[in-house]
Amino acid sequence: MSNPLDALDKSIAELRRAIRDASTAGDSERVGELRAQLRRTERAWDALIEADATTPSTAIPDQPTAAEPRAMTLPAREHVQRALVLLQAPAAPKLIVDVHDAFFPGDLTASKLSSLRRDEERSYRSAPGARPYYLCPALNHDLLSPTRALLTISTWPLEQRIIGPLSPRVNFLTGAIRIAEAIRGMQTAGSEPTPAAMRLLWRFATNIPGAMPPESSLVVHDIGQVIDASLAELEIHSDADHATRTASAQRARKQLSDEQQLFGAPIRQARLKHADS
């Protein structure tokens, strides 16, 4: 499957290109923002490298290995980060747990996520930037306030952490593609996908037109068909969704503090600023 490091590598490359573009345009404020984001992403890359040195990051082996006990003791936040890196989209706790169970070793339950967001925010307030990444809520596109039960990673661009009217469907399709590609990658590498991974893909595929054969089926037989159907629908929504997220991200950078860009604006403040904009 696709290594979670690949997503961070891509983000680092995109941030460096964006820094060059902003520098060429003479936008020093934007350069500063992007460089800070690049540093956070590079720290997340370093942290993931250290974890992968002792823990399998992509597949659950048929038999326990010497590295697997290490995965069992990882903090919940690291398990959540792995699942989100695979999905590359904001996700609810239940989906995060399901993705973790399908692709990664170790124990993660929804109860462990209940106070995680508050813990992450307290940690940031006590020592901003001390961690390579933080788990933070997605932001509503209009009020820039935190959404309920949707987690993201602080190293993602603001645009990726914002939820617009079309974003739930776009994120669903993105998740379907990422899960399908992960399973196909495992098969290409000669590994058998777990039953949990195949069930998860089926749940996505049954809600995407054209992803499953016309006849009723309880199993996904053609992973390529799921990817193609997801990409076809994604093409319909992605431009409008991207435009909404981009506009909201630009407003957030002007209106919100660094902390609020991660954890959202208080509802009262958000409403006042939305009314003024």
Backbone hydrogen bonds in HBPLUS format (Angstrom, degrees):
<---DONOR---> <-ACCEPTOR-->    atom                        ^
c    i                          cat <-CA-CA->   ^        H-A-AA   ^      H-
h    n   atom  resd res      DA  || num        DHA   H-A  angle D-A-AA Bond
n    s   type  num  typ     dist DA aas  dist angle  dist       angle   num
A0006-ASP N   A0003-ASN O   2.81 MM   3  5.47 147.4  1.92 119.3 128.3     1
A0009-ASP N   A0005-LEU O   2.83 MM   4  6.09 159.2  1.87 155.9 162.4     2
A0010-LYS N   A0006-ASP O   2.92 MM   4  6.17 155.5  1.99 147.3 153.7     3
A0011-SER N   A0007-ALA O   2.95 MM   4  6.22 155.3  2.01 144.3 151.2     4
A0012-ILE N   A0008-LEU O   2.87 MM   4  6.09 160.5  1.90 153.3 158.1     5
A0013-ALA N   A0009-ASP O   3.02 MM   4  6.26 162.1  2.05 148.5 153.0     6
A0014-GLU N   A0010-LYS O   2.93 MM   4  6.15 159.6  1.97 150.4 156.2     7
A0015-LEU N   A0011-SER O   2.86 MM   4  6.03 156.4  1.92 149.5 156.0     8
A0016-ARG N   A0012-ILE O   3.01 MM   4  6.22 157.3  2.06 148.4 154.2     9
A0017-ARG N   A0013-ALA O   3.07 MM   4  6.35 154.9  2.14 145.2 151.8    10
A0018-ALA N   A0014-GLU O   2.91 MM   4  6.15 155.7  1.97 145.7 152.9    11
A0019-ILE N   A0015-LEU O   2.85 MM   4  6.10 149.9  1.94 148.2 156.3    12
A0020-ARG N   A0016-ARG O   3.08 MM   4  6.34 158.7  2.12 145.3 150.3    13
A0021-ASP N   A0017-ARG O   2.96 MM   4  6.26 160.6  2.00 150.3 155.5    14
A0022-ALA N   A0018-ALA O   2.88 MM   4  6.06 163.0  1.91 149.8 154.4    15
A0023-SER N   A0019-ILE O   2.85 MM   4  5.97 154.3  1.91 147.6 155.1    16
A0024-THR N   A0020-ARG O   2.90 MM   4  6.11 157.1  1.95 149.0 155.1    17
A0025-ALA N   A0021-ASP O   2.98 MM   4  6.22 145.7  2.10 142.2 151.8    18
A0027-ASP N   A0022-ALA O   2.94 MM   5  5.28 157.2  1.99 161.1 157.6    19
A0026-GLY N   A0023-SER O   3.04 MM   3  5.02 151.8  2.12  98.8 107.7    20
A0031-VAL N   A0027-ASP O   3.05 MM   4  6.32 154.5  2.12 148.4 156.3    21
A0032-GLY N   A0028-SER O   3.02 MM   4  6.26 157.0  2.08 146.7 151.4    22
A0033-GLU N   A0029-GLU O   3.14 MM   4  6.47 157.2  2.19 146.7 152.4    23
A0034-LEU N   A0030-ARG O   2.93 MM   4  6.14 167.9  1.95 156.4 159.3    24
A0035-ARG N   A0031-VAL O   2.88 MM   4  6.03 156.1  1.94 151.2 157.9    25
A0036-ALA N   A0032-GLY O   3.10 MM   4  6.27 156.3  2.16 145.2 150.8    26
A0037-GLN N   A0033-GLU O   3.03 MM   4  6.31 156.2  2.08 146.8 153.8    27
A0038-LEU N   A0034-LEU O   2.79 MM   4  6.02 149.6  1.88 145.4 154.4    28
A0039-ARG N   A0035-ARG O   2.98 MM   4  6.23 155.5  2.05 145.7 151.3    29
A0040-ARG N   A0036-ALA O   3.13 MM   4  6.44 155.6  2.19 145.2 151.2    30
A0041-THR N   A0037-GLN O   2.97 MM   4  6.21 157.9  2.02 148.6 154.8    31
A0042-GLU N   A0038-LEU O   2.88 MM   4  6.09 157.9  1.93 152.5 158.4    32
A0043-ARG N   A0039-ARG O   3.01 MM   4  6.23 148.1  2.11 142.7 151.1    33
A0044-ALA N   A0040-ARG O   2.99 MM   4  6.28 150.2  2.08 144.4 152.7    34
A0045-TRP N   A0041-THR O   2.91 MM   4  6.23 148.8  2.01 144.9 153.8    35
A0046-ASP N   A0042-GLU O   3.01 MM   4  6.29 155.7  2.07 143.8 149.5    36
A0047-ALA N   A0043-ARG O   2.94 MM   4  6.21 156.6  2.00 147.2 153.5    37
A0048-LEU N   A0044-ALA O   2.97 MM   4  6.17 155.2  2.03 147.3 153.5    38
A0049-ILE N   A0045-TRP O   2.98 MM   4  6.20 151.9  2.07 147.5 155.3    39
A0050-GLU N   A0046-ASP O   3.11 MM   4  6.39 157.5  2.16 148.1 153.1    40
A0051-ALA N   A0047-ALA O   3.07 MM   4  6.37 154.1  2.14 143.8 150.8    41
A0052-ASP N   A0048-LEU O   2.86 MM   4  6.02 159.7  1.90 150.2 155.7    42
A0053-ALA N   A0049-ILE O   3.07 MM   4  6.22 128.1  2.35 139.6 152.1    43
A0054-THR N   A0051-ALA O   3.21 MM   3  5.83 156.1  2.27 112.5 118.5    44
A0055-THR N   A0051-ALA O   2.98 MM   4  5.93 128.9  2.25 142.0 157.0    45
A0068-GLU N   A0065-THR O   3.17 MM   3  5.31 139.1  2.34 100.9 111.7    46
A0070-ARG N   A0067-ALA O   3.07 MM   3  5.53 131.4  2.31 111.2 123.3    47
A0071-ALA N   A0068-GLU O   2.90 MM   3  5.15 121.6  2.25 105.5 120.2    48
A0072-MET N   A0068-GLU O   3.18 MM   4  6.57 146.3  2.29 149.8 159.7    49
A0073-THR N   A0070-ARG O   3.17 MM   3  5.42 141.1  2.33 101.5 111.8    50
A0074-LEU N   A0071-ALA O   3.33 MM   3  5.31 162.5  2.36 102.4 107.6    51
A0078-GLU N   A0075-PRO O   3.04 MM   3  5.56 135.5  2.24 111.0 121.7    52
A0079-HIS N   A0075-PRO O   3.39 MM   4  6.85 152.9  2.47 148.0 155.5    53
A0079-HIS N   A0076-ALA O   3.09 MM   3  5.13 117.4  2.50  97.4 112.7    54
A0080-VAL N   A0076-ALA O   2.92 MM   4  6.22 161.0  1.96 157.3 162.7    55
A0081-GLN N   A0077-ARG O   2.93 MM   4  6.07 156.0  1.99 139.8 146.7    56
A0082-ARG N   A0078-GLU O   3.11 MM   4  6.28 156.9  2.16 142.8 147.7    57
A0083-ALA N   A0079-HIS O   3.20 MM   4  6.54 162.5  2.24 149.3 153.2    58
A0084-LEU N   A0080-VAL O   2.97 MM   4  6.24 162.3  2.00 156.9 161.8    59
A0085-VAL N   A0081-GLN O   2.87 MM   4  6.04 156.0  1.93 150.9 157.7    60
A0086-LEU N   A0082-ARG O   3.03 MM   4  6.30 152.7  2.11 147.0 153.9    61
A0087-LEU N   A0083-ALA O   3.05 MM   4  6.35 160.4  2.09 147.4 152.4    62
A0088-GLN N   A0084-LEU O   2.72 MM   4  5.74 158.9  1.76 155.7 161.4    63
A0091-ALA N   A0151-LEU O   3.17 MM  60  5.49 152.7  2.25 140.7 147.1    64
A0151-LEU N   A0091-ALA O   2.89 MM  60  5.49 167.6  1.90 148.7 144.8    65
A0096-ILE N   A0092-ALA O   3.02 MM   4  6.29 162.5  2.05 158.1 163.7    66
A0097-VAL N   A0093-PRO O   2.90 MM   4  6.13 161.7  1.93 156.8 160.7    67
A0098-ASP N   A0094-LYS O   2.96 MM   4  6.18 158.2  2.01 145.8 152.3    68
A0099-VAL N   A0095-LEU O   2.84 MM   4  6.05 161.4  1.87 156.3 160.3    69
A0100-HIS N   A0096-ILE O   2.96 MM   4  6.12 161.6  1.99 147.6 153.2    70
A0101-ASP N   A0097-VAL O   2.88 MM   4  6.09 165.7  1.90 153.1 156.8    71
A0102-ALA N   A0098-ASP O   3.00 MM   4  6.13 143.7  2.14 140.2 150.0    72
A0103-PHE N   A0099-VAL O   3.07 MM   4  6.19 144.1  2.21 149.7 157.5    73
A0104-PHE N   A0100-HIS O   2.83 MM   4  5.15 159.7  1.87 147.9 151.3    74
A0112-LYS N   A0109-THR O   3.03 MM   3  5.52 138.9  2.21 109.5 119.8    75
A0113-LEU N   A0110-ALA O   2.97 MM   3  5.27 148.2  2.07 106.6 116.5    76
A0114-SER N   A0111-SER O   3.31 MM   3  5.33 155.5  2.37 100.4 107.4    77
A0116-LEU N   A0113-LEU O   3.26 MM   3  4.97 149.7  2.36  95.9 104.8    78
A0119-ASP N   A0115-SER O   3.02 MM   4  6.24 158.5  2.07 153.4 160.1    79
A0120-GLU N   A0116-LEU O   2.90 MM   4  6.15 154.9  1.96 152.5 159.1    80
A0121-GLU N   A0117-ARG O   3.02 MM   4  6.28 157.0  2.07 148.1 154.0    81
A0122-ARG N   A0118-ARG O   2.95 MM   4  6.18 159.9  1.99 150.3 155.6    82
A0123-SER N   A0119-ASP O   2.95 MM   4  6.13 155.1  2.01 144.7 151.8    83
A0124-TYR N   A0120-GLU O   2.96 MM   4  6.22 155.8  2.02 146.8 153.0    84
A0125-ARG N   A0121-GLU O   2.98 MM   4  6.22 161.3  2.02 149.3 154.2    85
A0126-SER N   A0122-ARG O   3.01 MM   4  6.20 152.1  2.09 147.3 154.4    86
A0127-ALA N   A0123-SER O   3.06 MM   4  6.23 148.3  2.16 146.1 154.0    87
A0130-ALA N   A0127-ALA O   3.08 MM   3  5.59 157.0  2.14 142.7 139.9    88
A0154-SER N   A0134-TYR O   2.81 MM  20  5.14 157.6  1.86 159.5 163.8    89
A0136-CYS N   A0152-THR O   3.07 MM  16  5.34 153.9  2.14 127.1 134.8    90
A0152-THR N   A0136-CYS O   2.65 MM  16  5.34 147.1  1.76 161.1 172.9    91
A0138-ALA N   A0150-LEU O   2.96 MM  12  5.65 146.1  2.08 141.4 144.1    92
A0147-THR N   A0138-ALA O   2.79 MM   9  5.53 162.7  1.82 156.9 155.3    93
A0139-LEU N   A0161-ARG O   2.88 MM  22  6.27 157.7  1.93 151.1 158.7    94
A0163-ILE N   A0139-LEU O   2.79 MM  24  5.95 160.3  1.83 164.1 163.0    95
A0140-ASN N   A0145-SER O   2.82 MM   5  5.47 167.8  1.84 163.7 165.1    96
A0144-LEU N   A0140-ASN O   2.91 MM   4  4.80 132.1  2.14 127.3 138.2    97
A0141-HIS N   A0163-ILE O   3.03 MM  22  5.48 141.2  2.19 153.3 141.6    98
A0265-ALA N   A0144-LEU O   3.03 MM 121  6.05 168.9  2.05 139.3 142.5    99
A0156-TRP N   A0153-ILE O   3.00 MM   3  5.71 164.1  2.03 122.5 127.7   100
A0160-GLN N   A0157-PRO O   2.91 MM   3  5.37 133.7  2.13 110.0 122.1   101
A0161-ARG N   A0158-LEU O   2.89 MM   3  5.07 138.3  2.06 103.8 116.7   102
A0167-SER N   A0164-GLY O   3.13 MM   3  5.02 144.4  2.27  99.4 110.1   103
A0170-VAL N   A0166-LEU O   3.07 MM   4  6.30 165.7  2.09 154.8 159.3   104
A0171-ASN N   A0167-SER O   2.70 MM   4  5.76 168.1  1.72 162.5 164.8   105
A0172-PHE N   A0168-PRO O   2.97 MM   4  6.07 146.1  2.09 135.0 144.5   106
A0173-LEU N   A0169-ARG O   2.97 MM   4  6.23 163.4  2.00 153.5 156.6   107
A0174-THR N   A0170-VAL O   2.87 MM   4  6.08 155.8  1.93 147.4 155.1   108
A0175-GLY N   A0171-ASN O   2.85 MM   4  5.99 158.1  1.89 144.9 150.7   109
A0176-ALA N   A0172-PHE O   2.97 MM   4  6.26 153.2  2.04 145.9 153.3   110
A0177-ILE N   A0173-LEU O   3.04 MM   4  6.31 159.4  2.08 148.8 153.4   111
A0178-ARG N   A0174-THR O   2.96 MM   4  6.20 165.9  1.98 153.8 157.7   112
A0179-ILE N   A0175-GLY O   2.92 MM   4  6.06 162.5  1.95 152.3 156.7   113
A0180-ALA N   A0176-ALA O   2.94 MM   4  6.05 162.2  1.97 146.9 152.5   114
A0181-GLU N   A0177-ILE O   2.84 MM   4  6.02 161.0  1.87 152.9 158.3   115
A0182-ALA N   A0178-ARG O   2.93 MM   4  6.06 148.6  2.03 140.8 149.6   116
A0183-ILE N   A0179-ILE O   3.00 MM   4  6.27 160.2  2.04 150.7 155.0   117
A0184-ARG N   A0180-ALA O   2.93 MM   4  6.14 163.8  1.95 150.5 155.5   118
A0185-GLY N   A0181-GLU O   2.84 MM   4  5.94 149.5  1.93 141.2 149.8   119
A0186-MET N   A0182-ALA O   3.03 MM   4  6.31 149.7  2.12 143.5 151.1   120
A0187-GLN N   A0183-ILE O   3.00 MM   4  6.33 160.3  2.04 152.3 157.4   121
A0188-THR N   A0184-ARG O   2.89 MM   4  6.11 156.7  1.94 148.1 154.6   122
A0189-ALA N   A0185-GLY O   3.02 MM   4  6.20 145.5  2.14 140.3 149.2   123
A0191-SER N   A0186-MET O   2.80 MM   5  5.05 156.2  1.85 156.6 148.6   124
A0190-GLY N   A0187-GLN O   3.00 MM   3  5.01 156.3  2.06 102.2 109.3   125
A0197-ALA N   A0194-THR O   3.01 MM   3  5.18 122.8  2.35 100.4 114.5   126
A0198-MET N   A0194-THR O   3.17 MM   4  6.58 157.5  2.22 154.2 159.7   127
A0199-ARG N   A0195-PRO O   2.90 MM   4  6.12 155.7  1.96 150.4 157.4   128
A0200-LEU N   A0196-ALA O   2.98 MM   4  6.09 154.0  2.05 141.6 148.8   129
A0201-LEU N   A0197-ALA O   3.02 MM   4  6.27 158.1  2.07 146.7 152.1   130
A0202-TRP N   A0198-MET O   3.00 MM   4  6.18 155.7  2.07 143.4 150.0   131
A0203-ARG N   A0199-ARG O   3.00 MM   4  6.29 154.2  2.07 148.2 154.4   132
A0204-PHE N   A0200-LEU O   3.24 MM   4  6.59 151.4  2.33 145.7 152.5   133
A0205-ALA N   A0201-LEU O   2.86 MM   4  6.07 171.1  1.86 157.1 159.8   134
A0206-THR N   A0202-TRP O   2.97 MM   4  6.06 157.8  2.02 155.5 158.3   135
A0207-ASN N   A0204-PHE O   3.01 MM   3  5.61 157.7  2.06 117.1 124.3   136
A0208-ILE N   A0205-ALA O   3.14 MM   3  5.27 158.7  2.19 117.5 115.5   137
A0211-ALA N   A0208-ILE O   3.08 MM   3  5.57 160.5  2.12 142.0 140.5   138
A0225-GLN N   A0222-ASP O   3.16 MM   3  5.35 128.4  2.44  98.6 111.1   139
A0226-VAL N   A0223-ILE O   3.08 MM   3  5.20 121.2  2.44  98.7 113.0   140
A0227-ILE N   A0223-ILE O   3.10 MM   4  6.48 160.3  2.14 154.2 159.1   141
A0228-ASP N   A0224-GLY O   2.90 MM   4  6.07 166.6  1.92 151.6 155.5   142
A0229-ALA N   A0225-GLN O   2.99 MM   4  6.04 163.6  2.02 145.1 149.7   143
A0230-SER N   A0226-VAL O   3.00 MM   4  6.10 155.2  2.06 144.9 152.0   144
A0231-LEU N   A0227-ILE O   2.91 MM   4  6.10 161.8  1.94 153.3 158.1   145
A0232-ALA N   A0228-ASP O   2.95 MM   4  6.12 151.9  2.03 145.1 153.0   146
A0233-GLU N   A0229-ALA O   3.18 MM   4  6.44 159.5  2.23 146.0 149.8   147
A0234-LEU N   A0230-SER O   2.85 MM   4  5.94 155.1  1.91 147.3 155.7   148
A0235-GLU N   A0231-LEU O   3.01 MM   4  6.12 147.7  2.12 144.0 150.1   149
A0236-ILE N   A0233-GLU O   2.98 MM   3  5.30 137.6  2.16 105.0 116.8   150
A0238-SER N   A0234-LEU O   2.84 MM   4  5.61 155.9  1.89 163.6 168.5   151
A0241-ASP N   A0237-HIS O   3.06 MM   4  6.13 164.8  2.08 161.6 166.3   152
A0242-HIS N   A0238-SER O   2.79 MM   4  5.87 159.8  1.83 150.6 156.5   153
A0243-ALA N   A0239-ASP O   2.99 MM   4  6.18 154.8  2.05 146.6 153.1   154
A0244-THR N   A0240-ALA O   3.15 MM   4  6.40 158.3  2.20 146.9 151.6   155
A0245-ARG N   A0241-ASP O   2.99 MM   4  6.25 167.2  2.01 154.6 158.1   156
A0246-THR N   A0242-HIS O   2.86 MM   4  5.94 160.3  1.90 150.0 155.9   157
A0247-ALA N   A0243-ALA O   3.06 MM   4  6.18 164.8  2.08 147.7 151.4   158
A0248-SER N   A0244-THR O   3.04 MM   4  6.21 161.1  2.08 149.2 154.7   159
A0249-ALA N   A0245-ARG O   2.82 MM   4  5.98 153.2  1.89 148.4 156.2   160
A0250-GLN N   A0246-THR O   3.00 MM   4  6.22 156.6  2.05 148.9 154.4   161
A0251-ARG N   A0247-ALA O   3.13 MM   4  6.39 154.2  2.20 142.8 149.6   162
A0252-ALA N   A0248-SER O   2.86 MM   4  6.08 152.6  1.93 145.8 154.0   163
A0253-ARG N   A0249-ALA O   3.01 MM   4  6.25 154.6  2.08 149.6 154.9   164
A0254-LYS N   A0251-ARG O   3.16 MM   3  5.26 131.0  2.41  97.1 110.0   165
A0255-GLN N   A0251-ARG O   2.95 MM   4  6.10 151.1  2.03 151.4 159.9   166
A0256-LEU N   A0252-ALA O   2.87 MM   4  5.36 163.0  1.90 147.0 150.1   167
A0261-GLN N   A0257-SER O   2.89 MM   4  6.13 143.4  2.03 149.9 160.0   168
A0262-LEU N   A0259-GLU O   3.03 MM   3  5.33 143.7  2.16 102.8 113.7   169
A0263-PHE N   A0259-GLU O   2.89 MM   4  6.16 166.2  1.91 156.5 160.6   170
A0264-GLY N   A0260-GLN O   2.69 MM   4  4.45 138.2  1.86 125.4 128.9   171
A0270-ALA N   A0266-PRO O   2.77 MM   4  5.91 161.8  1.80 162.5 169.0   172
A0271-ARG N   A0267-ILE O   2.93 MM   4  6.14 156.5  1.99 153.1 157.8   173
A0272-LEU N   A0268-ARG O   3.15 MM   4  6.43 159.0  2.20 148.6 154.1   174
A0273-LYS N   A0269-GLN O   3.00 MM   4  6.22 164.6  2.02 154.9 158.6   175
A0274-HIS N   A0270-ALA O   2.88 MM   4  5.99 152.4  1.96 144.6 153.0   176
A0275-ALA N   A0271-ARG O   2.97 MM   4  6.09 150.9  2.05 142.7 150.1   177
A0276-ASP N   A0272-LEU O   3.11 MM   4  6.37 143.1  2.26 139.8 149.4   178
A0277-SER N   A0273-LYS O   3.02 MM   4  6.17 133.9  2.24 141.4 152.9   179
